[in-house]
């Protein structure tokens, strides 16, 4: 239960970080295409969430399958996962807190792909979610590879936790699409509130990851706790 809640929280934090938030604004417009119909917005938003969840679950299962099917990697994970987890969490927290510079290229679907997806209703929304989930930026990469994947390896849940994480990354889009379609919020107001919320939660989560990483490092590497 704790692992599931942690995966969900990591997904929420990912969704309201600056780079994924920009993608989510684009996805929101995508889900609201054709007019502010509440039923259509809910359907497209749900399909978008399912696409993101499928992408993260598939990628995690691919990583875990490769890790456990290659003898050297499998032996390393079984022997040193507990020892590696602490430093990985410290580095992940440092990236989230902007204490450690980390940059990477970002990828976005081309206009041709976007135009093709628009014509495919809910399936197009799911495809958009799948593609945008794979457009990692520094924060989302740190949370997924640095926090979620080690948690998944530790619990042995394979695709379940990444699926929960993926659903959580789409929550702002789903909630905003249905709220805007229902006439209760504007895009500007909704995402401004998400950004204000993100500023505090990102700092808190980064600090927690650093502290947890230090604790695990002291316990499993230096054996002082």
N, C-alpha and C positions, 0 to 999 in steps of 0.2 A: 504493500500500500504506500509506504514512504517512497519507494523507488518510482512508482507511478506518479505520485504527486510531484516529485523532483523533476521527472521528465516533462510533465505538463508545465511546470514553472519555467524550466529552461526554454520551452517552446514559446511561452508568453514573452519572456525576456528577449528572445530572438526577434519576435514579431514587432516589438516596439523599439528596437535598436535603429539608429539612423538609416543605414543602408537597406535592410529589409523593409523598413517602414516606407521608404520611397517606392519599392516594388509593390508593397501592399496597396499604396494609393493608386498605382496603375492598375492593379488587379481589381480594385474596387470599381473603377470606371468600367473595366471589362465586365464585371458581374452585373453592373447596372445598365448595360447596353440594351437598347430596345425600349427604354422608358422605365419609370419608377414603379414597376409592378412588384408588390410584396412577395407574391408567390414565385415569380421569376427570379427575383433577387435572392430569396432563400434557397431556391433550387440551384442556381448558379454558384452561390456562396458555398453550399454544401459540397457540390462537385469539385470546386476549387480546393476546399479543405481535404477532400479524399485524394485528390491528385498530389498534394504536398505530402500527405501522410504516406502514400504509396511510394513516393520517391525516396523519402528518408528511410522507410522500412526496408526497401529493396537495397539501398546503398549499404545500410548497416549489416544486412544479412550477407551481402557480397563480401564485405570486409571481414566478418566473423567466419564465414565459410573458408575464405582464403587463409585466414590466420590459423584456423584449427586443422586445415587439410595439409598445410605445409609443415612437415615435422619440426624444422628448426624454429619456426614462429610459434608453433603449438607448445613446444618445450619451453620457449622463452616466456610465453604468457603464463603457463602454469607455474613456472619458477619465480618469475620476477614481477608479476602483475601488481601485487601488493606494494612492492618497493617502488615501482615506477609510477603508481597512481598519485602519490604525494607530490613529487616534483611536477608532474603533468598538471595537477590542479593549481599549483602555485603559479605556473606559467600562464595557465588559462585565466586565472584571476587577474594577473598582471596585465594581460592584453585587454581584458574588459575594463580595467581601471585606467587604461592608457598609460600605464607605467612602462610598458614594453612595446617599442615600435614594431609593428607587424603590418605588412602590406601585401596585397595579392591582386592579381587581375580579376576583374569582374566580367561576367558574360550576361548578355541579355538576348532574349529571342529577337530574331530579325523581323522586319516589317512583313516579309513574306509569310513567315510562320504565324505571326499575330493575325494577319488577314485571314489565313486559312483556318485558324482556331475560332475566330469570330463567327464563321459560318456554320459551326458544328454544335451550337447550343450548349447543353450541359457537358457533353463530351469535350467540347472546346475549352470550357472552364476547367475541367479536370486536367486537360493537357497543359493549360497555362500554369496551373498550380504545380504540376510535375516539373515543368521546365524552370520556373522561378525558384523552386526549392533547390535546384542544383546550381543556382547562381550565387555561390558562396562569396561573402565578403569577410574581412578580418574577424568581426565579432561573431557572426553566425558560424564561421569555420571553427573558431575557438570553442564556442559552446557545443557544437555538434561533435567535433573530433576530440576536443580536449576534455569535455565533461560528460556528454551523453554516451559516447562510445565506450569509455572506461566503465561507466555505470552499467551499461548493457553487458559488457564482458564480465564484470564482477557478479552480476545477478544471473547471467546465463539466460536472459529473456529473449534473445535474438531479435526478432522484428517487432515485438510488442511495444517496448518502451519507445523506439524510434517512431512507431506509428502514432502513439499518444503525443509525442513531441511534435510530429507533423501536424496533427489536428490543432494543437495549441497555437502553432505559428500562424494559423489562418483565422483564429478567433476574432481579431480586430476587423478583418475584412467581412466575415460573416455577420458580426454584430452591426457594423456600420452600414453594410448593404441593406439589411432588413430595417434598420432604424431610419435610414434616409428614404427608402422606398415607402415606409410607413409615415413619412412626413414629420419625424420627431427630431431630426438632427441634420446638420449640414456637414459636408466633407471637411471643411476647415475647422469647425468647432470640434468635431469628433476626433480628428487626428491631432489637434492641438492639445487636447486632454491626454491623449496617449503619450505624446512627447513629454509633457510635464510629469506624468507618472513614471515614465522610463528613466528620467534623470536620476531619481532617488533610488529606484529599485535596482538599476544597473550598478550603482555604487555599492549598495548593500550586498548584492549577490557576488560581486567581484571580491569584496572584503571577506565574505563567508568562505568563498572558494580558496582564497589565499590562506586563511586561518586553518581550514580543514586540511589543506595540502601540507601545511607546516606540521600539523598534528600527526598526520599519517607518515610524514617523512621522519619525524622524531621517533615514532613508534616502530616502524618497520625497517628503517635503515640504521638509525642510531640506537634503537632499543632503550630509550630513556623514559618511556611512558608505558 
